[in-house]
Amino acid sequence: MSDSKKELLAGRVALVTGGGQGIGEACGRILAEYGAKVILADLNEKTAQAVADSLKAQGSEAAAMMFDVADFPHIREKVAQARSIFGRIDILVNVAGIAGTFSIEEITFESWDRMMDIDLKSMFFVSQAVFEIMKEQRYGKMVHMSSLAGQRGGRSADASYAIAKAGALNLSMGFALAGAEYHITSNAVCPGNILTPMGKTMSWSHVDPKTYIPLGRYGCAEDIAKAVLFYASDLSDYVTGDSMKVNGGIYM
Ligand SMILES: NC(=O)c1ccc[n+]([C@@H]2O[C@H](COP(=O)([O-])OP(=O)(O)OC[C@H]3O[C@@H](n4cnc5c(N)ncnc54)[C@H](O)[C@@H]3O)[C@@H](O)[C@H]2O)c1
C-alpha cells in the first residue's frame, strides 16, 4: 500500500459503531486503509475483535470494544473509554442498527420502542457524547447510516425502521448546524440493498437485482464504505448536512 494513500487520514482516530460485521466492518477497513486509527465498537465484541486483529495484522492501528449503543446510561462512559484508546475521536461513523420487517398491523409499542432505541435514540446520544469531544478538538467528522427506506419509506424494511432512518437524516442536519462553528461536519449515507449479514435476511435478497436495480447488482458493504470515506475525510470539508444515495440507481 502506498504511503500517500495513508496520508488522507493520517493522525485521525475513527470510532465505528456496529464495526463487527457488514457495513461497519467495511467502514473500519477502508478508514484504516487510508491511515486512520480505528476503534471497532459493537455489541458483539468477538466479531469486532476479529476485525481489529486482522487490521493490526495488516499494519494498521486498531482496537475493539464491546459497546451496546442502546445502553443509554453507559453511553458517555463508553465514549470516554473509546477516546482513551488513542487519545481523541476525529471521526464518528454511526452504523450499529437492526432491521425490522413487521407489517403496519404487526408493529407493537414494544417493537416500536426497540427500533427507535437502537436505530435512532442511540445514534443521537452517541453523537451527543462524541460531539463534546469534537468541540474540544474543534474538529470532527460525523457520518450517520440512514437508508433508502429513510428517504422513500420502507418496502422490504418496515415502517418503524423507515421512520427511524428518516430521523437519522434529520439528526445529521442537527449536528451539522450545531457543529459548524467548531469545524465539525455531519453527513448521512443512504444505502440501498446491500448484501451484508442483515441484507441477506431481507426479502429483496431473493429477487434478481437485474430486474429492479439500474446498475444490475446488489450493493456490497465496500460500496457504502467508499461514501463514508468521502464524508470522513477532508475531501468533504465544505459538505455538511448532506446525504448520499448509494443504491445502484434504485431511486430513479
Ligand atoms: N444492509 C442493507 O441493505 C442496509 C441498507 C440500508 C441501511 N442499512 C443500515 O446500515 C447499518 C449496518 O447494516 P448491516 O447491513 O451492516 O447490518 P448487520 O446486521 O450486518 O451489522 C450490524 C452490526 O451492528 C451491530 N449492532 C446491532 N445492535 C447493536 C447495538 N445495540 N450496539 C452495538 N452494535 C450493535 C451488530 O452486532 C452488527 O455487528 C444499519 O444501521 C442498517 O440499518 C443497511
The ligand as an ORCA input file, in Angstrom:
! r2SCAN-3c Opt
* xyz 0 1
  N     -27.768     -3.955      4.519
  C     -28.560     -3.058      3.945
  O     -29.129     -3.308      2.872
  C     -28.764     -1.707      4.585
  C     -29.496     -0.773      3.861
  C     -29.713      0.470      4.409
  C     -29.197      0.773      5.673
  N     -28.509     -0.171      6.352
  C     -28.029      0.215      7.682
  O     -26.633      0.053      7.770
  C     -26.282     -0.328      9.113
  C     -25.449     -1.606      9.078
  O     -26.182     -2.591      8.397
  P     -25.561     -4.007      8.033
  O     -26.301     -4.459      6.844
  O     -24.090     -3.948      8.038
  O     -26.101     -4.826      9.305
  P     -25.507     -6.096     10.080
  O     -26.636     -6.664     10.849
  O     -24.814     -6.993      9.120
  O     -24.463     -5.436     11.089
  C     -24.908     -4.616     12.120
  C     -23.893     -4.582     13.231
  O     -24.426     -3.730     14.254
  C     -24.248     -4.371     15.499
  N     -25.254     -3.934     16.460
  C     -26.589     -4.207     16.457
  N     -27.166     -3.675     17.537
  C     -26.181     -3.050     18.241
  C     -26.151     -2.327     19.462
  N     -27.240     -2.164     20.212
  N     -24.970     -1.820     19.873
  C     -23.840     -2.003     19.137
  N     -23.814     -2.703     17.998
  C     -24.964     -3.218     17.552
  C     -24.347     -5.859     15.198
  O     -23.754     -6.656     16.224
  C     -23.633     -5.944     13.853
  O     -22.247     -6.149     14.022
  C     -27.577     -0.456      9.880
  O     -27.830      0.737     10.575
  C     -28.596     -0.661      8.787
  O     -29.861     -0.239      9.154
  C     -28.270     -1.396      5.843
*
